[in-house]
Amino acid sequence: MTINPIWGHITGVLIALMMVSFIGIWIWAWRKYHKPTFNRMAHLPMEDEPETDVRNGENHP
């Protein structure tokens, strides 16, 4: 049984679209605009003080 040659082209186009999407997301994530947000998120696990719930003054771990 032979496979229609169009499937090779469709597969190639899909792979190219996935590569372009991956590179686009990678470029978006590495923009200088996002650095402060990522730095803040990177330091979250090291914060020792529990957050205080402003509504009722309870501390949450």
Predicted model as a PDB file, atoms N, CA, C, CB and O in Angstrom, pLDDT in the B-factor column:
MODEL        1                                                                  
ATOM      1  N   MET A   1       0.852  -1.179   0.000  1.00 69.00           N  
ATOM      2  CA  MET A   1       0.000   0.000   0.000  1.00 69.00           C  
ATOM      3  C   MET A   1       0.896   1.239   0.000  1.00 69.00           C  
ATOM      4  CB  MET A   1      -0.969  -0.001   1.231  1.00 69.00           C  
ATOM      5  O   MET A   1       1.826   1.348   0.799  1.00 69.00           O  
ATOM      6  N   THR A   2       0.608   2.148  -0.888  1.00 78.00           N  
ATOM      7  CA  THR A   2       1.402   3.383  -0.972  1.00 78.00           C  
ATOM      8  C   THR A   2       0.625   4.536  -0.368  1.00 78.00           C  
ATOM      9  CB  THR A   2       1.782   3.702  -2.439  1.00 78.00           C  
ATOM     10  O   THR A   2      -0.605   4.578  -0.398  1.00 78.00           O  
ATOM     11  N   ILE A   3       1.375   5.454   0.173  1.00 78.00           N  
ATOM     12  CA  ILE A   3       0.769   6.630   0.782  1.00 78.00           C  
ATOM     13  C   ILE A   3       0.804   7.758  -0.241  1.00 78.00           C  
ATOM     14  CB  ILE A   3       1.507   7.037   2.102  1.00 78.00           C  
ATOM     15  O   ILE A   3       1.788   7.941  -0.958  1.00 78.00           O  
ATOM     16  N   ASN A   4      -0.272   8.497  -0.290  1.00 85.00           N  
ATOM     17  CA  ASN A   4      -0.364   9.622  -1.204  1.00 85.00           C  
ATOM     18  C   ASN A   4       0.746  10.633  -0.886  1.00 85.00           C  
ATOM     19  CB  ASN A   4      -1.764  10.289  -1.113  1.00 85.00           C  
ATOM     20  O   ASN A   4       0.940  10.974   0.281  1.00 85.00           O  
ATOM     21  N   PRO A   5       1.480  11.120  -1.899  1.00 83.00           N  
ATOM     22  CA  PRO A   5       2.587  12.048  -1.658  1.00 83.00           C  
ATOM     23  C   PRO A   5       2.156  13.367  -0.999  1.00 83.00           C  
ATOM     24  CB  PRO A   5       3.277  12.348  -2.959  1.00 83.00           C  
ATOM     25  O   PRO A   5       2.997  14.078  -0.449  1.00 83.00           O  
ATOM     26  N   ILE A   6       0.892  13.694  -1.047  1.00 90.00           N  
ATOM     27  CA  ILE A   6       0.427  14.947  -0.441  1.00 90.00           C  
ATOM     28  C   ILE A   6       0.648  14.939   1.067  1.00 90.00           C  
ATOM     29  CB  ILE A   6      -1.061  15.177  -0.754  1.00 90.00           C  
ATOM     30  O   ILE A   6       0.847  15.990   1.676  1.00 90.00           O  
ATOM     31  N   TRP A   7       0.612  13.728   1.680  1.00 89.00           N  
ATOM     32  CA  TRP A   7       0.800  13.639   3.129  1.00 89.00           C  
ATOM     33  C   TRP A   7       2.196  14.108   3.541  1.00 89.00           C  
ATOM     34  CB  TRP A   7       0.570  12.201   3.606  1.00 89.00           C  
ATOM     35  O   TRP A   7       2.354  14.677   4.622  1.00 89.00           O  
ATOM     36  N   GLY A   8       3.181  13.889   2.727  1.00 88.00           N  
ATOM     37  CA  GLY A   8       4.529  14.362   3.004  1.00 88.00           C  
ATOM     38  C   GLY A   8       4.576  15.886   3.031  1.00 88.00           C  
ATOM     39  O   GLY A   8       5.246  16.476   3.879  1.00 88.00           O  
ATOM     40  N   HIS A   9       3.866  16.517   2.108  1.00 92.00           N  
ATOM     41  CA  HIS A   9       3.819  17.982   2.062  1.00 92.00           C  
ATOM     42  C   HIS A   9       3.048  18.544   3.259  1.00 92.00           C  
ATOM     43  CB  HIS A   9       3.173  18.457   0.745  1.00 92.00           C  
ATOM     44  O   HIS A   9       3.457  19.536   3.862  1.00 92.00           O  
ATOM     45  N   ILE A  10       1.933  17.901   3.593  1.00 94.00           N  
ATOM     46  CA  ILE A  10       1.135  18.358   4.740  1.00 94.00           C  
ATOM     47  C   ILE A  10       1.958  18.233   6.023  1.00 94.00           C  
ATOM     48  CB  ILE A  10      -0.190  17.539   4.859  1.00 94.00           C  
ATOM     49  O   ILE A  10       1.953  19.137   6.859  1.00 94.00           O  
ATOM     50  N   THR A  11       2.657  17.119   6.175  1.00 94.00           N  
ATOM     51  CA  THR A  11       3.501  16.926   7.353  1.00 94.00           C  
ATOM     52  C   THR A  11       4.599  17.982   7.413  1.00 94.00           C  
ATOM     53  CB  THR A  11       4.118  15.521   7.347  1.00 94.00           C  
ATOM     54  O   THR A  11       4.874  18.528   8.482  1.00 94.00           O  
ATOM     55  N   GLY A  12       5.222  18.271   6.287  1.00 94.00           N  
ATOM     56  CA  GLY A  12       6.271  19.289   6.243  1.00 94.00           C  
ATOM     57  C   GLY A  12       5.759  20.664   6.625  1.00 94.00           C  
ATOM     58  O   GLY A  12       6.428  21.400   7.350  1.00 94.00           O  
ATOM     59  N   VAL A  13       4.573  21.015   6.141  1.00 96.00           N  
ATOM     60  CA  VAL A  13       3.977  22.314   6.471  1.00 96.00           C  
ATOM     61  C   VAL A  13       3.643  22.387   7.955  1.00 96.00           C  
ATOM     62  CB  VAL A  13       2.710  22.563   5.628  1.00 96.00           C  
ATOM     63  O   VAL A  13       3.892  23.410   8.593  1.00 96.00           O  
ATOM     64  N   LEU A  14       3.082  21.319   8.514  1.00 97.00           N  
ATOM     65  CA  LEU A  14       2.752  21.300   9.942  1.00 97.00           C  
ATOM     66  C   LEU A  14       4.007  21.432  10.808  1.00 97.00           C  
ATOM     67  CB  LEU A  14       2.005  20.009  10.297  1.00 97.00           C  
ATOM     68  O   LEU A  14       4.005  22.159  11.801  1.00 97.00           O  
ATOM     69  N   ILE A  15       5.071  20.731  10.433  1.00 98.00           N  
ATOM     70  CA  ILE A  15       6.313  20.831  11.193  1.00 98.00           C  
ATOM     71  C   ILE A  15       6.877  22.249  11.099  1.00 98.00           C  
ATOM     72  CB  ILE A  15       7.347  19.804  10.683  1.00 98.00           C  
ATOM     73  O   ILE A  15       7.352  22.794  12.095  1.00 98.00           O  
ATOM     74  N   ALA A  16       6.827  22.841   9.919  1.00 98.00           N  
ATOM     75  CA  ALA A  16       7.313  24.218   9.760  1.00 98.00           C  
ATOM     76  C   ALA A  16       6.490  25.185  10.614  1.00 98.00           C  
ATOM     77  CB  ALA A  16       7.259  24.641   8.273  1.00 98.00           C  
ATOM     78  O   ALA A  16       7.056  26.085  11.235  1.00 98.00           O  
ATOM     79  N   LEU A  17       5.165  25.017  10.654  1.00 98.00           N  
ATOM     80  CA  LEU A  17       4.318  25.873  11.486  1.00 98.00           C  
ATOM     81  C   LEU A  17       4.630  25.698  12.972  1.00 98.00           C  
ATOM     82  CB  LEU A  17       2.842  25.570  11.226  1.00 98.00           C  
ATOM     83  O   LEU A  17       4.659  26.676  13.719  1.00 98.00           O  
ATOM     84  N   MET A  18       4.862  24.466  13.400  1.00 98.00           N  
ATOM     85  CA  MET A  18       5.207  24.233  14.800  1.00 98.00           C  
ATOM     86  C   MET A  18       6.555  24.856  15.146  1.00 98.00           C  
ATOM     87  CB  MET A  18       5.230  22.733  15.101  1.00 98.00           C  
ATOM     88  O   MET A  18       6.720  25.401  16.237  1.00 98.00           O  
ATOM     89  N   MET A  19       7.523  24.783  14.227  1.00 98.00           N  
ATOM     90  CA  MET A  19       8.828  25.396  14.470  1.00 98.00           C  
ATOM     91  C   MET A  19       8.711  26.910  14.563  1.00 98.00           C  
ATOM     92  CB  MET A  19       9.814  25.012  13.364  1.00 98.00           C  
ATOM     93  O   MET A  19       9.314  27.528  15.441  1.00 98.00           O  
ATOM     94  N   VAL A  20       7.947  27.506  13.671  1.00 98.00           N  
ATOM     95  CA  VAL A  20       7.761  28.957  13.699  1.00 98.00           C  
ATOM     96  C   VAL A  20       7.041  29.369  14.979  1.00 98.00           C  
ATOM     97  CB  VAL A  20       6.969  29.431  12.458  1.00 98.00           C  
ATOM     98  O   VAL A  20       7.383  30.390  15.577  1.00 98.00           O  
ATOM     99  N   SER A  21       6.057  28.594  15.404  1.00 98.00           N  
ATOM    100  CA  SER A  21       5.349  28.896  16.650  1.00 98.00           C  
ATOM    101  C   SER A  21       6.289  28.807  17.841  1.00 98.00           C  
ATOM    102  CB  SER A  21       4.165  27.941  16.842  1.00 98.00           C  
ATOM    103  O   SER A  21       6.275  29.682  18.707  1.00 98.00           O  
ATOM    104  N   PHE A  22       7.101  27.768  17.895  1.00 98.00           N  
ATOM    105  CA  PHE A  22       8.045  27.596  18.995  1.00 98.00           C  
ATOM    106  C   PHE A  22       9.039  28.753  19.043  1.00 98.00           C  
ATOM    107  CB  PHE A  22       8.791  26.263  18.858  1.00 98.00           C  
ATOM    108  O   PHE A  22       9.286  29.313  20.112  1.00 98.00           O  
ATOM    109  N   ILE A  23       9.601  29.111  17.911  1.00 98.00           N  
ATOM    110  CA  ILE A  23      10.570  30.210  17.871  1.00 98.00           C  
ATOM    111  C   ILE A  23       9.898  31.526  18.235  1.00 98.00           C  
ATOM    112  CB  ILE A  23      11.219  30.312  16.478  1.00 98.00           C  
ATOM    113  O   ILE A  23      10.504  32.355  18.914  1.00 98.00           O  
ATOM    114  N   GLY A  24       8.657  31.736  17.796  1.00 97.00           N  
ATOM    115  CA  GLY A  24       7.929  32.954  18.150  1.00 97.00           C  
ATOM    116  C   GLY A  24       7.681  33.055  19.642  1.00 97.00           C  
ATOM    117  O   GLY A  24       7.854  34.128  20.220  1.00 97.00           O  
ATOM    118  N   ILE A  25       7.283  31.972  20.273  1.00 94.00           N  
ATOM    119  CA  ILE A  25       7.055  31.968  21.726  1.00 94.00           C  
ATOM    120  C   ILE A  25       8.375  32.183  22.450  1.00 94.00           C  
ATOM    121  CB  ILE A  25       6.396  30.635  22.185  1.00 94.00           C  
ATOM    122  O   ILE A  25       8.421  32.908  23.444  1.00 94.00           O  
ATOM    123  N   TRP A  26       9.445  31.567  21.970  1.00 93.00           N  
ATOM    124  CA  TRP A  26      10.762  31.732  22.582  1.00 93.00           C  
ATOM    125  C   TRP A  26      11.212  33.187  22.512  1.00 93.00           C  
ATOM    126  CB  TRP A  26      11.792  30.824  21.894  1.00 93.00           C  
ATOM    127  O   TRP A  26      11.707  33.722  23.504  1.00 93.00           O  
ATOM    128  N   ILE A  27      11.054  33.825  21.379  1.00 93.00           N  
ATOM    129  CA  ILE A  27      11.428  35.241  21.233  1.00 93.00           C  
ATOM    130  C   ILE A  27      10.557  36.101  22.135  1.00 93.00           C  
ATOM    131  CB  ILE A  27      11.295  35.702  19.756  1.00 93.00           C  
ATOM    132  O   ILE A  27      11.057  37.019  22.786  1.00 93.00           O  
ATOM    133  N   TRP A  28       9.255  35.816  22.182  1.00 90.00           N  
ATOM    134  CA  TRP A  28       8.345  36.592  23.035  1.00 90.00           C  
ATOM    135  C   TRP A  28       8.760  36.494  24.495  1.00 90.00           C  
ATOM    136  CB  TRP A  28       6.895  36.107  22.865  1.00 90.00           C  
ATOM    137  O   TRP A  28       8.752  37.495  25.210  1.00 90.00           O  
ATOM    138  N   ALA A  29       9.125  35.290  24.946  1.00 87.00           N  
ATOM    139  CA  ALA A  29       9.476  35.089  26.347  1.00 87.00           C  
ATOM    140  C   ALA A  29      10.794  35.763  26.711  1.00 87.00           C  
ATOM    141  CB  ALA A  29       9.555  33.608  26.654  1.00 87.00           C  
ATOM    142  O   ALA A  29      10.966  36.169  27.860  1.00 87.00           O  
ATOM    143  N   TRP A  30      11.716  35.894  25.787  1.00 87.00           N  
ATOM    144  CA  TRP A  30      13.029  36.461  26.076  1.00 87.00           C  
ATOM    145  C   TRP A  30      13.104  37.964  25.834  1.00 87.00           C  
ATOM    146  CB  TRP A  30      14.067  35.772  25.247  1.00 87.00           C  
ATOM    147  O   TRP A  30      14.191  38.538  25.908  1.00 87.00           O  
ATOM    148  N   ARG A  31      11.989  38.613  25.549  1.00 87.00           N  
ATOM    149  CA  ARG A  31      12.007  40.063  25.367  1.00 87.00           C  
ATOM    150  C   ARG A  31      12.315  40.745  26.692  1.00 87.00           C  
ATOM    151  CB  ARG A  31      10.659  40.566  24.801  1.00 87.00           C  
ATOM    152  O   ARG A  31      11.944  40.239  27.751  1.00 87.00           O  
ATOM    153  N   LYS A  32      12.987  41.883  26.643  1.00 87.00           N  
ATOM    154  CA  LYS A  32      13.350  42.623  27.852  1.00 87.00           C  
ATOM    155  C   LYS A  32      12.124  43.076  28.622  1.00 87.00           C  
ATOM    156  CB  LYS A  32      14.207  43.825  27.498  1.00 87.00           C  
ATOM    157  O   LYS A  32      12.195  43.272  29.835  1.00 87.00           O  
ATOM    158  N   TYR A  33      11.014  43.244  27.947  1.00 87.00           N  
ATOM    159  CA  TYR A  33       9.776  43.676  28.580  1.00 87.00           C  
ATOM    160  C   TYR A  33       9.330  42.707  29.670  1.00 87.00           C  
ATOM    161  CB  TYR A  33       8.681  43.824  27.538  1.00 87.00           C  
ATOM    162  O   TYR A  33       8.740  43.132  30.662  1.00 87.00           O  
ATOM    163  N   HIS A  34       9.600  41.414  29.505  1.00 83.00           N  
ATOM    164  CA  HIS A  34       9.131  40.388  30.434  1.00 83.00           C  
ATOM    165  C   HIS A  34      10.103  40.110  31.578  1.00 83.00           C  
ATOM    166  CB  HIS A  34       8.872  39.116  29.686  1.00 83.00           C  
ATOM    167  O   HIS A  34       9.748  39.399  32.517  1.00 83.00           O  
ATOM    168  N   LYS A  35      11.315  40.651  31.522  1.00 86.00           N  
ATOM    169  CA  LYS A  35      12.329  40.333  32.526  1.00 86.00           C  
ATOM    170  C   LYS A  35      11.891  40.648  33.953  1.00 86.00           C  
ATOM    171  CB  LYS A  35      13.590  41.083  32.219  1.00 86.00           C  
ATOM    172  O   LYS A  35      12.094  39.807  34.829  1.00 86.00           O  
ATOM    173  N   PRO A  36      11.293  41.828  34.242  1.00 88.00           N  
ATOM    174  CA  PRO A  36      10.882  42.083  35.629  1.00 88.00           C  
ATOM    175  C   PRO A  36       9.855  41.072  36.147  1.00 88.00           C  
ATOM    176  CB  PRO A  36      10.310  43.481  35.742  1.00 88.00           C  
ATOM    177  O   PRO A  36       9.922  40.661  37.305  1.00 88.00           O  
ATOM    178  N   THR A  37       8.934  40.682  35.321  1.00 87.00           N  
ATOM    179  CA  THR A  37       7.910  39.717  35.730  1.00 87.00           C  
ATOM    180  C   THR A  37       8.538  38.364  36.022  1.00 87.00           C  
ATOM    181  CB  THR A  37       6.830  39.576  34.644  1.00 87.00           C  
ATOM    182  O   THR A  37       8.226  37.738  37.035  1.00 87.00           O  
ATOM    183  N   PHE A  38       9.429  37.907  35.133  1.00 85.00           N  
ATOM    184  CA  PHE A  38      10.064  36.612  35.336  1.00 85.00           C  
ATOM    185  C   PHE A  38      10.981  36.638  36.555  1.00 85.00           C  
ATOM    186  CB  PHE A  38      10.853  36.205  34.091  1.00 85.00           C  
ATOM    187  O   PHE A  38      11.064  35.644  37.275  1.00 85.00           O  
ATOM    188  N   ASN A  39      11.666  37.743  36.801  1.00 88.00           N  
ATOM    189  CA  ASN A  39      12.510  37.843  37.988  1.00 88.00           C  
ATOM    190  C   ASN A  39      11.665  37.776  39.257  1.00 88.00           C  
ATOM    191  CB  ASN A  39      13.325  39.145  37.961  1.00 88.00           C  
ATOM    192  O   ASN A  39      12.040  37.116  40.226  1.00 88.00           O  
ATOM    193  N   ARG A  40      10.528  38.460  39.245  1.00 89.00           N  
ATOM    194  CA  ARG A  40       9.634  38.428  40.405  1.00 89.00           C  
ATOM    195  C   ARG A  40       9.118  37.007  40.643  1.00 89.00           C  
ATOM    196  CB  ARG A  40       8.448  39.403  40.204  1.00 89.00           C  
ATOM    197  O   ARG A  40       9.077  36.549  41.784  1.00 89.00           O  
ATOM    198  N   MET A  41       8.731  36.318  39.588  1.00 88.00           N  
ATOM    199  CA  MET A  41       8.238  34.947  39.732  1.00 88.00           C  
ATOM    200  C   MET A  41       9.352  34.001  40.176  1.00 88.00           C  
ATOM    201  CB  MET A  41       7.631  34.458  38.413  1.00 88.00           C  
ATOM    202  O   MET A  41       9.093  33.044  40.906  1.00 88.00           O  
ATOM    203  N   ALA A  42      10.589  34.257  39.744  1.00 87.00           N  
ATOM    204  CA  ALA A  42      11.707  33.399  40.126  1.00 87.00           C  
ATOM    205  C   ALA A  42      12.017  33.518  41.614  1.00 87.00           C  
ATOM    206  CB  ALA A  42      12.944  33.748  39.305  1.00 87.00           C  
ATOM    207  O   ALA A  42      12.510  32.567  42.222  1.00 87.00           O  
ATOM    208  N   HIS A  43      11.734  34.675  42.204  1.00 88.00           N  
ATOM    209  CA  HIS A  43      12.028  34.879  43.622  1.00 88.00           C  
ATOM    210  C   HIS A  43      10.869  34.492  44.546  1.00 88.00           C  
ATOM    211  CB  HIS A  43      12.392  36.320  43.857  1.00 88.00           C  
ATOM    212  O   HIS A  43      11.038  34.502  45.765  1.00 88.00           O  
ATOM    213  N   LEU A  44       9.728  34.161  44.012  1.00 85.00           N  
ATOM    214  CA  LEU A  44       8.580  33.789  44.835  1.00 85.00           C  
ATOM    215  C   LEU A  44       8.859  32.609  45.772  1.00 85.00           C  
ATOM    216  CB  LEU A  44       7.415  33.456  43.946  1.00 85.00           C  
ATOM    217  O   LEU A  44       8.474  32.679  46.940  1.00 85.00           O  
ATOM    218  N   PRO A  45       9.502  31.539  45.323  1.00 83.00           N  
ATOM    219  CA  PRO A  45       9.731  30.413  46.241  1.00 83.00           C  
ATOM    220  C   PRO A  45      10.639  30.755  47.414  1.00 83.00           C  
ATOM    221  CB  PRO A  45      10.323  29.259  45.487  1.00 83.00           C  
ATOM    222  O   PRO A  45      10.600  30.069  48.436  1.00 83.00           O  
ATOM    223  N   MET A  46      11.451  31.791  47.296  1.00 84.00           N  
ATOM    224  CA  MET A  46      12.376  32.134  48.362  1.00 84.00           C  
ATOM    225  C   MET A  46      11.800  33.107  49.381  1.00 84.00           C  
ATOM    226  CB  MET A  46      13.613  32.711  47.776  1.00 84.00           C  
ATOM    227  O   MET A  46      12.465  33.425  50.367  1.00 84.00           O  
ATOM    228  N   GLU A  47      10.601  33.577  49.168  1.00 81.00           N  
ATOM    229  CA  GLU A  47       9.990  34.489  50.120  1.00 81.00           C  
ATOM    230  C   GLU A  47       9.531  33.713  51.350  1.00 81.00           C  
ATOM    231  CB  GLU A  47       8.808  35.244  49.477  1.00 81.00           C  
ATOM    232  O   GLU A  47       8.843  32.700  51.233  1.00 81.00           O  
ATOM    233  N   ASP A  48       9.917  34.195  52.525  1.00 77.00           N  
ATOM    234  CA  ASP A  48       9.594  33.492  53.762  1.00 77.00           C  
ATOM    235  C   ASP A  48       8.303  33.964  54.411  1.00 77.00           C  
ATOM    236  CB  ASP A  48      10.714  33.648  54.732  1.00 77.00           C  
ATOM    237  O   ASP A  48       7.651  33.200  55.123  1.00 77.00           O  
ATOM    238  N   GLU A  49       7.936  35.185  54.177  1.00 70.00           N  
ATOM    239  CA  GLU A  49       6.762  35.737  54.850  1.00 70.00           C  
ATOM    240  C   GLU A  49       5.484  35.242  54.189  1.00 70.00           C  
ATOM    241  CB  GLU A  49       6.804  37.271  54.841  1.00 70.00           C  
ATOM    242  O   GLU A  49       5.344  35.327  52.969  1.00 70.00           O  
ATOM    243  N   PRO A  50       4.549  34.725  54.985  1.00 64.00           N  
ATOM    244  CA  PRO A  50       3.270  34.293  54.401  1.00 64.00           C  
ATOM    245  C   PRO A  50       2.452  35.506  53.979  1.00 64.00           C  
ATOM    246  CB  PRO A  50       2.468  33.429  55.408  1.00 64.00           C  
ATOM    247  O   PRO A  50       2.555  36.587  54.559  1.00 64.00           O  
ATOM    248  N   GLU A  51       1.658  35.299  52.977  1.00 61.00           N  
ATOM    249  CA  GLU A  51       0.789  36.375  52.518  1.00 61.00           C  
ATOM    250  C   GLU A  51      -0.374  36.544  53.483  1.00 61.00           C  
ATOM    251  CB  GLU A  51       0.273  36.095  51.091  1.00 61.00           C  
ATOM    252  O   GLU A  51      -0.905  35.560  53.998  1.00 61.00           O  
ATOM    253  N   THR A  52      -0.770  37.785  53.729  1.00 62.00           N  
ATOM    254  CA  THR A  52      -1.895  38.060  54.606  1.00 62.00           C  
ATOM    255  C   THR A  52      -3.124  38.300  53.750  1.00 62.00           C  
ATOM    256  CB  THR A  52      -1.610  39.274  55.527  1.00 62.00           C  
ATOM    257  O   THR A  52      -3.100  39.098  52.812  1.00 62.00           O  
ATOM    258  N   ASP A  53      -4.190  37.605  54.082  1.00 60.00           N  
ATOM    259  CA  ASP A  53      -5.448  37.807  53.373  1.00 60.00           C  
ATOM    260  C   ASP A  53      -6.040  39.129  53.846  1.00 60.00           C  
ATOM    261  CB  ASP A  53      -6.445  36.615  53.613  1.00 60.00           C  
ATOM    262  O   ASP A  53      -6.368  39.285  55.022  1.00 60.00           O  
ATOM    263  N   VAL A  54      -6.173  40.068  52.933  1.00 60.00           N  
ATOM    264  CA  VAL A  54      -6.609  41.411  53.303  1.00 60.00           C  
ATOM    265  C   VAL A  54      -8.061  41.418  53.776  1.00 60.00           C  
ATOM    266  CB  VAL A  54      -6.440  42.363  52.123  1.00 60.00           C  
ATOM    267  O   VAL A  54      -8.446  42.283  54.564  1.00 60.00           O  
ATOM    268  N   ARG A  55      -8.861  40.480  53.314  1.00 65.00           N  
ATOM    269  CA  ARG A  55     -10.275  40.489  53.656  1.00 65.00           C  
ATOM    270  C   ARG A  55     -10.507  40.169  55.121  1.00 65.00           C  
ATOM    271  CB  ARG A  55     -11.024  39.507  52.793  1.00 65.00           C  
ATOM    272  O   ARG A  55     -11.329  40.808  55.776  1.00 65.00           O  
ATOM    273  N   ASN A  56      -9.769  39.158  55.650  1.00 62.00           N  
ATOM    274  CA  ASN A  56     -10.047  38.782  57.035  1.00 62.00           C  
ATOM    275  C   ASN A  56      -8.787  38.708  57.904  1.00 62.00           C  
ATOM    276  CB  ASN A  56     -10.756  37.451  57.065  1.00 62.00           C  
ATOM    277  O   ASN A  56      -8.864  38.247  59.042  1.00 62.00           O  
ATOM    278  N   GLY A  57      -7.657  39.139  57.409  1.00 59.00           N  
ATOM    279  CA  GLY A  57      -6.429  39.217  58.201  1.00 59.00           C  
ATOM    280  C   GLY A  57      -5.788  37.893  58.525  1.00 59.00           C  
ATOM    281  O   GLY A  57      -4.932  37.837  59.407  1.00 59.00           O  
ATOM    282  N   GLU A  58      -6.167  36.811  57.843  1.00 60.00           N  
ATOM    283  CA  GLU A  58      -5.571  35.504  58.099  1.00 60.00           C  
ATOM    284  C   GLU A  58      -4.276  35.354  57.320  1.00 60.00           C  
ATOM    285  CB  GLU A  58      -6.548  34.379  57.729  1.00 60.00           C  
ATOM    286  O   GLU A  58      -4.127  35.880  56.217  1.00 60.00           O  
ATOM    287  N   ASN A  59      -3.347  34.628  57.917  1.00 59.00           N  
ATOM    288  CA  ASN A  59      -2.099  34.314  57.244  1.00 59.00           C  
ATOM    289  C   ASN A  59      -2.239  32.989  56.530  1.00 59.00           C  
ATOM    290  CB  ASN A  59      -0.926  34.279  58.237  1.00 59.00           C  
ATOM    291  O   ASN A  59      -2.827  32.041  57.050  1.00 59.00           O  
ATOM    292  N   HIS A  60      -1.684  32.938  55.316  1.00 56.00           N  
ATOM    293  CA  HIS A  60      -1.695  31.704  54.527  1.00 56.00           C  
ATOM    294  C   HIS A  60      -0.266  31.325  54.227  1.00 56.00           C  
ATOM    295  CB  HIS A  60      -2.516  31.867  53.211  1.00 56.00           C  
ATOM    296  O   HIS A  60       0.538  32.195  53.892  1.00 56.00           O  
ATOM    297  N   PRO A  61       0.081  30.046  54.335  1.00 54.00           N  
ATOM    298  CA  PRO A  61       1.467  29.606  54.049  1.00 54.00           C  
ATOM    299  C   PRO A  61       1.822  29.745  52.593  1.00 54.00           C  
ATOM    300  CB  PRO A  61       1.667  28.164  54.471  1.00 54.00           C  
ATOM    301  O   PRO A  61       2.941  29.420  52.197  1.00 54.00           O  
TER     302      PRO A  61                                                      
ENDMDL                                                                          
END                                                                             
